[in-house]
């Protein structure tokens, strides 16, 4: 697939087989800039859609993974004051869009005590994935969260297979590789 094909796929909103970030790294500088602009516009549109989502759409302090049996779940714990969370949100939107058709879902659990702070964060950063508000930290305690952000990657059988404390752009390839590994495994 050439860089022009990638641009056309992004413009048409088609799912790419590999993460768009990998394509951008291998494209020429001009094409990389075009892909970056298209990706930015796509993520801005997702953020605008999040602004239209009323706060009542956010789940309460419970987490039921039953409806996600047979899916790969990226469970992310975040807070409005968390600087790396600002970097992880666009990335999570990208992987959600890339792998959704393969049975992948992102669920973001906010641990702020002040829901207003979480909503301000979401207005600034948007989300195209399920959001849960956990002000008492009940869900975070269950998963033994030790830092912000922290993500837990759960396989199709409901088993925790990988976890990460923090979000590092230098480790994005590792995160994507683990997601790809789990979505490639057969459903139960």
C-alpha positions as CSV (number, residue, x, y, z in Angstrom):
1,X,0.0,0.0,0.0
2,X,1.6,3.3,-1.1
3,X,1.4,6.6,0.7
4,X,-1.3,7.9,-1.7
5,X,-3.4,4.8,-0.9
6,X,-3.0,5.6,2.8
7,X,-4.1,9.2,2.3
8,X,-7.2,8.0,0.3
9,X,-8.0,5.4,3.0
10,X,-7.8,8.0,5.7
11,X,-9.9,10.5,3.7
12,X,-12.5,7.8,3.0
13,X,-12.6,6.8,6.6
14,X,-11.7,3.2,5.8
15,X,-10.0,1.0,8.4
16,X,-6.3,0.4,7.8
17,X,-4.8,-3.0,8.6
18,X,-1.9,-1.5,10.5
19,X,-1.9,1.5,12.9
20,X,-1.9,4.8,11.0
21,X,1.1,6.0,13.0
22,X,3.3,3.3,11.4
23,X,2.3,4.5,7.9
24,X,3.2,8.0,8.8
25,X,6.6,7.0,9.9
26,X,7.3,5.3,6.5
27,X,5.8,7.9,4.3
28,X,7.8,10.8,2.7
29,X,7.8,14.1,4.6
30,X,5.1,15.6,2.3
31,X,2.8,12.6,2.6
32,X,3.5,12.4,6.4
33,X,2.4,16.0,6.7
34,X,-0.8,15.2,4.8
35,X,-1.5,12.1,6.9
36,X,-0.9,14.1,10.0
37,X,-3.3,16.8,9.0
38,X,-6.0,14.3,8.1
39,X,-5.5,12.4,11.4
40,X,-5.7,15.7,13.3
41,X,-9.0,16.6,11.5
42,X,-10.4,13.2,12.2
43,X,-9.5,13.4,15.9
44,X,-10.9,17.0,16.1
45,X,-14.2,15.7,14.7
46,X,-14.3,12.9,17.3
47,X,-13.7,15.5,20.0
48,X,-16.5,17.7,18.6
49,X,-18.8,14.7,18.8
50,X,-17.8,14.1,22.4
51,X,-18.8,17.7,23.2
52,X,-22.3,16.8,22.1
53,X,-22.5,13.8,24.4
54,X,-24.5,14.8,27.6
55,X,-22.8,13.9,30.9
56,X,-25.7,11.6,31.7
57,X,-24.2,9.2,29.0
58,X,-21.3,8.5,31.3
59,X,-21.7,5.3,33.3
60,X,-21.8,5.3,37.1
61,X,-19.2,3.8,39.4
62,X,-19.8,0.2,38.3
63,X,-18.0,-1.8,35.7
64,X,-19.6,-4.8,34.2
65,X,-17.4,-6.5,31.6
66,X,-20.0,-9.1,30.8
67,X,-21.3,-7.4,27.7
68,X,-17.7,-7.4,26.4
69,X,-17.1,-11.2,26.6
70,X,-15.4,-12.2,23.4
71,X,-13.9,-8.8,22.9
72,X,-10.5,-7.4,23.7
73,X,-10.8,-4.6,26.3
74,X,-8.3,-1.8,26.9
75,X,-9.3,-0.5,30.3
76,X,-7.7,2.8,31.0
77,X,-7.6,4.7,34.3
78,X,-7.2,8.4,34.0
79,X,-7.6,11.7,35.8
80,X,-8.1,15.3,34.7
81,X,-4.8,16.4,36.4
82,X,-2.8,13.7,34.7
83,X,-0.4,15.2,32.1
84,X,0.3,11.9,30.2
85,X,-3.5,11.3,30.0
86,X,-3.6,14.2,27.6
87,X,-1.2,12.3,25.3
88,X,-3.0,8.9,25.7
89,X,-6.5,10.1,24.8
90,X,-5.7,10.8,21.1
91,X,-3.8,7.5,20.9
92,X,-6.7,5.6,22.5
93,X,-9.1,7.2,20.0
94,X,-6.9,6.1,17.2
95,X,-6.6,2.5,18.3
96,X,-10.3,2.3,19.0
97,X,-11.0,3.4,15.5
98,X,-8.4,1.1,14.0
99,X,-9.3,-2.1,15.8
100,X,-13.0,-1.7,16.7
101,X,-14.1,-4.0,13.8
102,X,-11.8,-6.7,15.2
103,X,-13.6,-6.9,18.5
104,X,-11.5,-4.3,20.4
105,X,-13.0,-1.7,22.8
106,X,-11.6,1.0,24.9
107,X,-13.2,1.8,28.3
108,X,-11.8,4.8,30.2
109,X,-12.4,5.0,33.9
110,X,-12.0,8.5,35.5
111,X,-11.0,8.6,39.1
112,X,-11.4,12.4,39.7
113,X,-13.4,13.2,42.9
114,X,-14.8,16.2,41.0
115,X,-16.8,15.2,38.0
116,X,-16.7,18.7,36.7
117,X,-12.9,18.5,36.3
118,X,-13.4,15.3,34.3
119,X,-16.0,16.9,32.0
120,X,-13.7,19.9,31.4
121,X,-10.9,17.5,30.4
122,X,-13.3,15.7,28.0
123,X,-14.4,18.9,26.4
124,X,-10.7,19.7,25.7
125,X,-9.7,16.2,24.6
126,X,-12.8,14.3,23.5
127,X,-13.4,10.5,23.5
128,X,-14.9,8.1,21.1
129,X,-15.0,5.3,23.7
130,X,-17.0,4.3,26.7
131,X,-16.4,6.5,29.8
132,X,-17.0,5.5,33.5
133,X,-16.8,7.8,36.4
134,X,-15.3,6.2,39.6
135,X,-14.9,9.0,42.1
136,X,-14.5,6.6,45.1
137,X,-11.8,4.5,43.4
138,X,-13.8,1.3,43.7
139,X,-12.9,0.0,40.2
140,X,-9.3,1.4,40.5
141,X,-8.9,-0.6,43.8
142,X,-10.1,-3.8,42.1
143,X,-7.4,-3.5,39.4
144,X,-4.7,-2.3,41.9
145,X,-4.0,0.9,40.1
146,X,-0.5,2.2,41.0
147,X,-0.1,5.3,38.8
148,X,-1.8,7.6,36.3
149,X,-2.6,6.7,33.7
150,X,-2.7,3.0,34.0
151,X,-4.1,0.6,31.5
152,X,-5.1,-3.0,31.7
153,X,-5.4,-5.1,28.5
154,X,-8.0,-7.8,28.9
155,X,-8.3,-10.7,26.4
156,X,-11.4,-12.2,24.9
157,X,-11.7,-14.7,27.8
158,X,-11.7,-11.8,30.4
159,X,-8.2,-12.4,31.6
160,X,-5.8,-9.5,32.3
161,X,-2.8,-10.2,29.9
162,X,-0.9,-6.9,30.0
163,X,-0.8,-3.7,32.1
164,X,1.1,-0.5,31.8
165,X,1.7,2.3,34.3
166,X,2.1,5.7,32.6
167,X,1.8,6.5,28.9
168,X,5.0,6.8,26.8
169,X,5.0,7.7,23.1
170,X,8.2,5.7,22.8
171,X,6.3,2.6,23.8
172,X,3.3,3.0,21.5
173,X,4.6,0.2,19.2
174,X,4.7,-2.1,22.2
175,X,1.1,-1.2,23.2
176,X,-0.1,-1.7,19.6
177,X,1.8,-5.0,19.3
178,X,0.0,-6.3,22.4
179,X,-3.4,-5.2,21.1
180,X,-2.7,-6.7,17.8
181,X,-1.7,-10.0,19.5
182,X,-4.9,-10.2,21.4
183,X,-7.3,-9.2,18.6
184,X,-5.6,-11.8,16.4
185,X,-6.4,-14.6,18.9
186,X,-9.6,-16.5,18.1
187,X,-12.7,-15.6,20.0
188,X,-14.0,-18.2,22.5
